[in-house]
Amino acid sequence: MHRQFSRSPKCFLLQTMMEWDEWDRDLCYGVPSGDELSLISLCLPFLADPDRRRVTRLEAEVTIPTAASPSQPLLIMTLQEEQDKCKDNGPCKHVCNIVEGNVVCSCLSGYTIMADGISCEDINECVTDTHTCQRREHCVNTMGSFKCLQELSCQPGYELKDGECVDIDECERGTHSCKVNFVCQNTEGSFYCESKQRCMDGFLQDPEGNCVDINECTSLPEPCKPGFNCINTVGSYTCQRNMLTCSRGYHSNEEGTRCIDVDECQAGVHRCGEGQICHNLPGAYRCDCKMGYQYDAFSRSCIDINECWNYPGRLCQHTCENTPGSYHCTCSSGFRLSYDGKHCEDVNECDTSPCSQECANVYGSYQCYCRQGFQLAEDGHSCKDIDECTQSAGILCTFRCVNVPGSYQCACPEQGYTMAANGRTCRDIDECAIGTHNCSAAETCYNIQGSFRCLSFECPSNYRKVSDMRCERISCFNYLDCQNTPVRITYYQLNFQTNIVVPAHIFRIGPSPAYAGDNIILTINKGNEENYFSTRRLNSYTGIVYLQRQVKEPKDFLLDVEMKLWRQGTYTTFLAKIYIFITAHAY
């Protein structure tokens, strides 16, 4: 071993290079001692280089005591190179520090050092009150920290645990109130006390656990049916019927204390038949007939009253139809029932626009007409266009169209018409209104298209005039005479144009009011020699007169239409004298 020393009064610098003794774990050095430079043995822990197997050079500053104090120990003040005792955190669990050459362990935030000086344990900030949770917040401890949760309010029987409401087991904690003979059974949010002793049916356990009888007569709302008394027994009860006897038509009340009337009508135990109404009486009932029914003593039942037979002609204007317990009025075609349900009023079919152009309402029916320049189609409702002068249809002129180059001129007949202000149409002259007729004082002037007629309305012998247009028979001599001679003669006037479409219903006739069982026979006795007209029945009590042939030229007719009415076994004759004037079409 080679040694090299540098003199100094008290301090030597030791530089040593030596071979590593793998058996000796310490390095020992010779250090001069005193003035004589005697060697002092100094041993230090070695630092080895495992690869080179050479000892790392160490430098140490050694204080050598002087000769005056040879007995003072040697102190090592610093080590420039020291083994890193905190490598890989050393023995510490969290943080390793070197303080004055010693290893000192510390902990992370939220932890505190344990008694062994090495391990760390969590600080419960919620217990030590070092948390920062606000009011109405609940502190929950976590490893190394804490968290603040919104404070929860739990229902009775629950407690807050880890931020949740959990059930309190009162039985386990001993906070229940069960007595000695009871066993506590925990439930969610509460508990109940279960008796150790079971009671039989009809008994109830008192707070002390004893079985006592239940009085069902007072505890149950309705222990017995009406008419029975409740009698309590040990563990049960019985029902005893009230002893009350009632006469026929009565029964005891629910309490069985008195007799009350039996309402046979409401209970449905009466014997009233169909068409009868039950009326309750004390102890009995009475059967009355409904309105519209009457009692039949033979069948002992209520039968329908036929109001139409009992009051003929007084209930309905047209037709009376009997219904069970009542009646119903109906009207002929072209009529509708009034609001009173008895009378019939004419239906203005024109309100529903059945015609394509013009509609004329007539009593019980209607007639379609076309405007100038159109004519009625075969269906009797629609109108089809007529061409001008070339078709002679009268669109441009009502009477005569005279063609001129680039235009046309209209002309009117020489008599009975005058030209209208528009220069196209011819206007009929009402000779009756302006007094230009030649009818006598005994005659009646009736205006027609283009002319007028003088009519005489005289009643034949044995008839009297009851209105301007009606005559009634005064008397009849025998049964045949009463059936064959008209009981009434009525005059009618009708005016049609030559372009009327055939067949055309021009007159409706029938009895008013009509009754079930009525039957009529219509005959044209006079005025139909050329067979232009005919009759037809619409039903048993209504007939019509219709035009069956086209009248191409103006012509007058006087028809005698006879109607024989068969009613209740007898015939009654009526005569309608109809003036029909077929005129040229309107100009």
Secondary structure, DSSP 8 states (H G I E B T S, - for coil): --------SSEEE--------SS--EEEEEE--TTTT--EEEEEE--EETTTTEE-----EEE---TT-TTS---B---SS---TTGGGTT-SSEEEEETTEEEEE--TTEEE-TTSS-EEE--HHHHT-----TTEEEEEETTEEEEEE-----TTEEEETTEEEE--HHHHT-----TTEEEEEETTEEEEEESS---TTEEE-TTS-EEE--HHHHSS-SS-TTEEEEEETTEEEEEE------TTEEE-TTSSSEEE--HHHHT-----TTEEEEEETTEEEEEE-TTEEEETTTTEEEE--HHHHSTTTS-SSEEEEETTEEEEE--TTEEE-TTSS-EEE--GGGG--SSSEEEEETTEEEEE--TTEEE-TTSS-EEE--SGGGT--SS-SSEEEEETTEEEEE--SSSEEE-TTSS-EEE--HHHHT-----TTSEEEEETTEEEEE-----TTEEEEETTEEEE---SSHHHHHHSEEEEEEEEEEEETT--SSEEEEEE--SS--TT-EEEEEEEES-TT--EEEEEEETTEEEEEE-S---S-EEEEEEEEEEEEETTEEEEEEEEEEEEEE----
